[in-house]
Amino acid sequence: MAELAVVERSGFVESRHFGTLVGLAGDGSVAVSLGEPTATMLPRSSTKPWQAVGCRAAGLTLSTAGTALSAGSHTGEDRHVAEVRSILAAAGLSEVDLKCPPTWPEDEATRHRLIRAGEGPSQVRMNCSGKHAAMLACCVVNGWSTEDYLSPGHPVQKVIRARLEEAAGPVTHVAVDGCGAPLFSTTVLGLARAARALVLAPDGTPERVVADAMRAAPEYVGGTGHQNTEVMRLVPGTVCKGGAEGVLMAAAATGQAVAMKVIDGNPRATTILALAVLGALGVDVSAASALATEPVLGGGVPVGEVGVSDEVRAALVG
């Protein structure tokens, strides 16, 4: 594994993050390759856009917000919950049909409000409820069973797997994601290529519809202040989606793309790395400069920062 990021405190390197990173130039050639780009990895929620693509390809039509939500990891705000319920209601379903686990919303203000109101965790607030609602609605559109929609052998999951494999290459391992849905493996190189395929897909294709929805309604991909949302808001035309355990993919409208897997699972440097790579590949990321570094605090004031490693800097210059 390559050293991707370092955490510096008061002039001392306190922590180091290792992993794999791939950057693709606008023409699709590999411009940056660090670590083990063809090793099998679990992409977690970074492949939610292809779950949305699969549902679209199988005949599901959603609003722009609904499509973005189905491709995202929402933070459980009220607008997200309303859209999940709308998707389910249009299909003649309700949140009792969701098979994702109940959780508290990730949005802190919403979570505190619910606690004060005496409410508890719920499935509809879970960050994957958008994609689950879309999968269920897709089943209804096609007359497929809804009880077993999370089985890897279910028709909706077969369609999703096929679309992901078209973009990222063969799936060699099937796991269970945190939300209970099938999790199809890929590689960091495959994830970068799939990200690029999203933004460059022809108009009207399922891939382009999903990419356009994510860019038009980034607040439904994440939420208020969420880094994925902010990257797409500040760097127009970019698609960005992270996943648990230190995974992230991003692609600019002009075809430059980046994907990574941090081996210790810590995501704190992933957005920093993505912006550094896209910037080095010619994408104007200046509007997102506030996301390009993360301060390390001591006594409530900055005493250092999380930044890209010398190994990454050398690769970007090279």
Secondary structure, DSSP 8 states (H G I E B T S, - for coil): -EEEEEEEETTEEEEEEEEEEEEE-TTS-EEEEES-TTSEE--GGGGHHHHHHHHHHTT----HHHHHHHTS-----HHHHHHHHHHHHHTT--GGG--S--B--SSHHHHHHHHHTT---BSTTSTTHHHHHHHHHHHHHHT--STTTTSTTSHHHHHHHHHHHHHH-----EEE-TTSSEEE-EEHHHHHHHHHHHHHS-TTSHHHHHHHHHHH-GGGTS-TT-HHHHHHHHSTT-EEEEETTTEEEEE-TTS-EEEEEETT---TTHHHHHHHHHHHTT---GGGGGGS-EEEEETTEEEEEEEE-HHHHHHHH-
